């Protein structure tokens, strides 16, 4: 059976959400991100891209390239809301999908063509998303992830492309090698040094030569250039979670100690999220009292993975939940509804904050997690056990 893989991507997602909130932004150059000169661009409209602006660019440089651009700090809560809306629509329509970021999806429609035709199904789904969310979305359809993702890029803005079976190499040949996923600036420069700028030239390269120059990555690049990719669509599990909990040797009512332990737990879990390039959109606090009565309280939040955003929310939940003034036997924290994604939402922060987290994470990687922590978390520096990325946990 031939595979039918769809890659869907919400066009300039953050900008599109802002335009739903304020229609006066339509047709104008818009920059989303940190509003100070030290901030970075999280997203930009196509009107701004014409001036050479792109995401992850320093905001100061972006404003120099496009002085007329409207700069908006952004609302991660709004973006999370619309991301969940689109996810729900996809979940109701297709049997197998993978959510790879807040605005990007892979759908496996293999075998469905005998009933309706995969192109028709994908087109109708795209039309429904546009109709119910108001957001523009593009997709590429082919027999694998790589070709479909590249096709989506060629379909934008707000369009669709189907690459027929057997025409993958022909479709890819005239495109720049930079279109291939996993090729960054360094690899692109190396390929240019070899006289390879288009995928067609890369297709003609002996795979042995690619391996000798780039190692195992050379083989992967050659396969992608030739439209070969057997990577499966991994079923998206909304309830995937990580958690940690601590049972006390002696039950306690010391709220300072309890909040200190919560601080350490949140720091620990956020570090694990960033290390695995994941974001959470739901946090849960758990308390078990000395009489073994157990209570939990959770809250949906904008997608994130940073301590300074998540910690106040978890502490607020704890203060709401801990109201019996009974000795506490166990306390736990859980992050759930995880999606793949690095610091995409946190690009709204100044670059100094991003660099701070990167520096702290590097120290933890090198010297251990206890090498650096908040002073308020010193009470919780010994965490006995935690459950990394293995779905929902239970006692």
Secondary structure in CASP SS format (residue, H / E / C, confidence):
PFRMAT SS
TARGET T0000
AUTHOR 0000-0000-0000
METHOD secondary structure of the structure
MODEL  1
X C 1.00
X C 1.00
X C 1.00
X C 1.00
X E 1.00
X E 1.00
X E 1.00
X E 1.00
X E 1.00
X E 1.00
X C 1.00
X C 1.00
X H 1.00
X H 1.00
X H 1.00
X H 1.00
X H 1.00
X H 1.00
X H 1.00
X H 1.00
X H 1.00
X C 1.00
X H 1.00
X H 1.00
X H 1.00
X C 1.00
X C 1.00
X C 1.00
X C 1.00
X E 1.00
X E 1.00
X E 1.00
X E 1.00
X C 1.00
X C 1.00
X C 1.00
X C 1.00
X C 1.00
X C 1.00
X E 1.00
X E 1.00
X E 1.00
X E 1.00
X E 1.00
X C 1.00
X H 1.00
X H 1.00
X H 1.00
X H 1.00
X C 1.00
X C 1.00
X C 1.00
X C 1.00
X C 1.00
X C 1.00
X C 1.00
X C 1.00
X E 1.00
X H 1.00
X H 1.00
X H 1.00
X H 1.00
X H 1.00
X H 1.00
X H 1.00
X C 1.00
X C 1.00
X C 1.00
X C 1.00
X E 1.00
X E 1.00
X E 1.00
X C 1.00
X C 1.00
X C 1.00
X H 1.00
X H 1.00
X H 1.00
X H 1.00
X H 1.00
X H 1.00
X H 1.00
X H 1.00
X H 1.00
X H 1.00
X H 1.00
X H 1.00
X H 1.00
X H 1.00
X H 1.00
X H 1.00
X H 1.00
X H 1.00
X C 1.00
X C 1.00
X C 1.00
X E 1.00
X E 1.00
X E 1.00
X E 1.00
X E 1.00
X C 1.00
X C 1.00
X E 1.00
X E 1.00
X E 1.00
X E 1.00
X E 1.00
X C 1.00
X C 1.00
X C 1.00
X H 1.00
X H 1.00
X H 1.00
X C 1.00
X C 1.00
X C 1.00
X H 1.00
X H 1.00
X H 1.00
X H 1.00
X H 1.00
X H 1.00
X H 1.00
X H 1.00
X H 1.00
X H 1.00
X H 1.00
X H 1.00
X H 1.00
X H 1.00
X H 1.00
X H 1.00
X C 1.00
X C 1.00
X C 1.00
X E 1.00
X E 1.00
X E 1.00
X E 1.00
X E 1.00
X E 1.00
X C 1.00
X C 1.00
X H 1.00
X H 1.00
X H 1.00
X H 1.00
X H 1.00
X H 1.00
X H 1.00
X H 1.00
X H 1.00
X H 1.00
X H 1.00
X C 1.00
X C 1.00
X C 1.00
X C 1.00
X E 1.00
X E 1.00
X E 1.00
X C 1.00
X C 1.00
X C 1.00
X C 1.00
X C 1.00
X H 1.00
X H 1.00
X H 1.00
X H 1.00
X H 1.00
X H 1.00
X C 1.00
X C 1.00
X E 1.00
X H 1.00
X H 1.00
X H 1.00
X C 1.00
X C 1.00
X C 1.00
X C 1.00
X C 1.00
X H 1.00
X H 1.00
X H 1.00
X H 1.00
X H 1.00
X H 1.00
X H 1.00
X H 1.00
X H 1.00
X C 1.00
X C 1.00
X C 1.00
X C 1.00
X E 1.00
X H 1.00
X H 1.00
X H 1.00
X H 1.00
X H 1.00
X C 1.00
X C 1.00
X C 1.00
X H 1.00
X H 1.00
X H 1.00
X H 1.00
X H 1.00
X H 1.00
X H 1.00
X H 1.00
X C 1.00
X H 1.00
X H 1.00
X H 1.00
X H 1.00
X H 1.00
X H 1.00
X H 1.00
X H 1.00
X H 1.00
X H 1.00
X C 1.00
X C 1.00
X C 1.00
X C 1.00
X C 1.00
X C 1.00
X C 1.00
X C 1.00
X C 1.00
X C 1.00
X C 1.00
X C 1.00
X C 1.00
X C 1.00
X C 1.00
X C 1.00
X E 1.00
X E 1.00
X E 1.00
X E 1.00
X E 1.00
X E 1.00
X E 1.00
X E 1.00
X E 1.00
X E 1.00
X E 1.00
X C 1.00
X C 1.00
X H 1.00
X H 1.00
X H 1.00
X H 1.00
X H 1.00
X H 1.00
X H 1.00
X H 1.00
X H 1.00
X H 1.00
X H 1.00
X H 1.00
X H 1.00
X H 1.00
X H 1.00
X H 1.00
X H 1.00
X H 1.00
X H 1.00
X H 1.00
X H 1.00
X C 1.00
X C 1.00
X E 1.00
X E 1.00
X E 1.00
X E 1.00
X E 1.00
X E 1.00
X E 1.00
X E 1.00
X E 1.00
X E 1.00
X E 1.00
X E 1.00
X C 1.00
X C 1.00
X C 1.00
X C 1.00
X E 1.00
X E 1.00
X E 1.00
X E 1.00
X E 1.00
X E 1.00
X E 1.00
X E 1.00
X E 1.00
X E 1.00
X E 1.00
X C 1.00
X C 1.00
X H 1.00
X H 1.00
X H 1.00
X H 1.00
X H 1.00
X H 1.00
X H 1.00
X H 1.00
X H 1.00
X H 1.00
X H 1.00
X H 1.00
X H 1.00
X H 1.00
X H 1.00
X C 1.00
X C 1.00
X C 1.00
X C 1.00
X C 1.00
X C 1.00
X E 1.00
X E 1.00
X E 1.00
X E 1.00
X E 1.00
X E 1.00
X E 1.00
X E 1.00
X E 1.00
X C 1.00
X C 1.00
X E 1.00
X E 1.00
X C 1.00
X C 1.00
X C 1.00
X C 1.00
X H 1.00
X H 1.00
X H 1.00
X H 1.00
X C 1.00
X C 1.00
X H 1.00
X H 1.00
X H 1.00
X H 1.00
X H 1.00
X H 1.00
X H 1.00
X H 1.00
X H 1.00
X H 1.00
X H 1.00
X H 1.00
X H 1.00
X H 1.00
X H 1.00
X H 1.00
X H 1.00
X C 1.00
X H 1.00
X H 1.00
X H 1.00
X C 1.00
X C 1.00
X C 1.00
X H 1.00
X H 1.00
X H 1.00
X H 1.00
X H 1.00
X H 1.00
X C 1.00
X C 1.00
X C 1.00
X C 1.00
X E 1.00
X E 1.00
X E 1.00
X C 1.00
X C 1.00
X C 1.00
X C 1.00
X C 1.00
X C 1.00
X C 1.00
X C 1.00
END
